[in-house]
Amino acid sequence: MARPHSTRYTVAALLLLGVAVIILASLGQWQLRRGDERRAILAAIEAGRKQAPLPLTPATDPAEMTAWRSAQASGVWLPQFSVLLDNRNHDGKPGYWLATPLLLDADARRAVLVLRGWIPRVMGAQGQGPAQPQLPA
């Protein structure tokens, strides 16, 4: 036998439905705002890459250094100050990023840190953990 119709259950179900609609609509608005943010970041990357490369010297004005603009520098590598950034994956393989300072001018003692690339992780003998990778010259 069917139970009699209850107004209390109907009101509770409608309130729950209203709350669900509000939550889902706010999540949809959040997704749209996030999409706008990503498009703005992409536009900034494209604008920076379209600019001519900036020659880096000790006299370069910091105001000219904009995000995503390529740069050119010449100097002397300081490999004794190289840094390995651990736990950086590339194509699904564990490894390191290698960052090395490039001395632009010895008299001014000005250098720039250059992210030189990725080095694969080499495992040591029989579970001794990762071995120190061979750094390029």
N, C-alpha and C positions, 0 to 999 in steps of 0.2 A: 504494500500500500504506500502511496506517495505521501510525503510529509506536507503539511500546509505551508504555503508561501509566507516567508518572513521578511518584513521590511528591513529589519536590522541587518540581515545578511546582504541584502541588495545594496544598502547604503555603504556597508563596509567594503564590498567588492568594487563599487564605483569609486570610493575614496582611494583604494589601493590602485585601481586603474589610473586615476588622475595623477597619483604620485609617480607611477611608472612612466606616464607620458611626459611629465615634467623632467624627470631624470634623463630619459632618453633624448629629449629635445636639447637639454643642456649639454649632453655628451656630443650630440651632432654639431652644436655651435662650437664646442671646443675643437672638434676635428677640423671644422672650416677655418678657425683662427690659426690652428697649427699649419694647415696648408698654406695660408697666406704668409706665415713666418718663413716657411721653407722656400716659397717663391722669392721672397725678399732676399734671403741668403744666397740663392742661386743667382739673382740679378747682381748682387754685390760681387760674387766670385767672377762672373762674366765681365763686369765693368773693370775689375782689377786686372784681369788677364789681357784685356784689350789695350791697356796702357803699355807704353814702351818700357823696356827693362831699365831699372834705376841703377846707375853705376854707384856702388858703395865705396866711399872713401871716408877718411876721418872727418872730412869737411861736409859730408852729406847732411842736409837739413832734416831733422827727424820729422818735420811736417810733411815731407815728400814721401815718407814711408807709409803708404796706405796698405790696407789689408788686401791680400791676394795679388799684389803687384809683384811681378818677377823682378829679380835683382841680379846684377853681375858684380863680382868682386874678384880681386886678385890679391895674393899675399902668400904667406907662409903657413902651412899647416902646423899645428901644435899637438902632435899625436900623444904626447905625454899627459895631456889633459882630456883625452877622449873619454866619453861616457857611454856606457851601454844601458839602454832603456829596456828593461826586462819585460817579459810577457806581452810581446807584440806579435800578433799573428799575421801571416801573409799567406794567402791561398790555403788556409786551413792548417798551416804548419806553424809550430811555435818557434820563436826566435827573439832577436833583439833589433832595436834601431840603434844605429851608431851616430853619435853627435860629436863633432870635433870642432874646436875653435880654429878660426882662420885669422891670423894676425894680419891686419890691413896695413898698419904702419908701426914699425918697431919704436920710433922716436915718441910717438903719441901714445904708445901702448894701447892701441884700439884694436879690438878683435870682434868678430861676429861668430856666433855659434851656428854651425851648418849641420843640418840633418843629412848625413851622407848616404843613408840607405839602410837596408834590412840585411841581417846576417842570420842564417838558420842556427837553431840551437843544436849543439853536438852533445850527445849523452856520454857520460864517463863510463868506465869499465864496471860492469856488473852492479848496477844499482847505486853507484856512488853519486848520482845526481848529474847535473849538467857540467860538462867540462868547459874551461875557459875557451871561447872561440878565437880563431886566428883572425886578428884585425888586419884589414888591408892597409897598404902603405899610404 
